[in-house]
Structure formats: structure tokens, C-alpha cells
Amino acid sequence: MSESTHESRDQGEGLRFSAWNLLLLVPLLMLVTPWFNSQEPHLFGLPYLYWVQFAFVPVGVICVAVVYVMTRDPNEPVAPGTPSDVDDLDEGNLR
């Protein structure tokens, strides 16, 4: 491989691991239904299995949101100068 390939891989292309991604395993705990499969305790007339499943919906959303915020790339800097007009780009007339 050339050195430019190694540089581009270090700059964020491809798969990257972050410890924050482990937080995505929390919503998967709901799939282990034997842990939650019981009638008691009831909440608003719902058996335990059902209201725990409903509770895991916002928990899953929060986990995904936290992982997204913590692992997203920083904003790319804007190139200096005035942006080209769309019509100029269509015609191939770059300034």
C-alpha cells in the first residue's frame, strides 16, 4: 500500500471503533425476554414484560443519540473565498 492510503485511513475513512459504541448493546438487552417474562409487577394494568418493553424504547433512543453525538466527526472547515454560484458550476465556468 502506498503511504497516501495509510494517511487517508488515519483521517477517518473506513470503520473505526469507539468505546461509546458499546452503549448500543443496551437496547439489545430487551431481546433477552426470559429475563423479563413475568406477570408481576403490574404498572397501569400492564404485565411486567410489556411495560419494560415500552420503557426500553426511550432508553434505546437515548443510547443511540448519545453514541451519535459522542462519535460524530468534527465539522469540516469551510474553504476560504466566496462560494461558486450554481449556474456557474453547471456551465463549467469556475472563477
For each residue, the residues with C-beta under 8 A, 3 or more apart:
1: 5 6
2: 5 6
3: 6 7
4: 7 8
5: 1 2 8 9
6: 1 2 3 9 10
7: 3 4 10 11
8: 4 5 11 13
9: 5 6 13 14
10: 6 7
11: 7 8
12: 16 73
13: 8 9
14: 9
15:
16: 12
17: 21
18: 21 70 71
19: 22
20: 23 66 67 70 71
21: 17 18 24 67 71
22: 19 25
23: 20 26 63 66 67
24: 21 27 28 63 64 67
25: 22 28 29
26: 23 29 59 60 63
27: 24 30 56 59 60 63 64
28: 24 25 31
29: 25 26 32 35 56
30: 27 33 36 52 53 56 60
31: 28
32: 29 35 36
33: 30 36 37 49
34: 37
35: 29 32
36: 30 32 33 48 49 52 53
37: 33 34 49
38: 47 48 49
39: 42 47 48
40: 47 48
41: 48
42: 39 45 46 47 48
43: 46 48 51
44: 51
45: 42
46: 42 43 50 51 54
47: 38 39 40 42 50 51
48: 36 38 39 40 41 42 43 51 52
49: 33 36 37 38 52 53
50: 46 47 53 54
51: 43 44 46 47 48 54 55
52: 30 36 48 49 55 56
53: 30 36 49 50 56 57
54: 46 50 51 57
55: 51 52 58 59
56: 27 29 30 52 53 59 60
57: 53 54 60 61
58: 55 61 62
59: 26 27 55 56 62 63
60: 26 27 30 56 57 63 64
61: 57 58 64 65
62: 58 59 65 66
63: 23 24 26 27 59 60 66 67
64: 24 27 60 61 67 68
65: 61 62 68 69
66: 20 23 62 63 69 70
67: 20 21 23 24 63 64 70 71
68: 64 65 71 72
69: 65 66 72
70: 18 20 66 67
71: 18 20 21 67 68
72: 68 69
73: 12 76
74:
75:
76: 73
77:
78:
79:
80:
81:
82:
83:
84: 88 89 94 95
85: 88 89
86: 89 90
87: 90 91
88: 84 85 91 93 94 95
89: 84 85 86 92 94
90: 86 87
91: 87 88
92: 89
93: 88
94: 84 88 89
95: 84 88
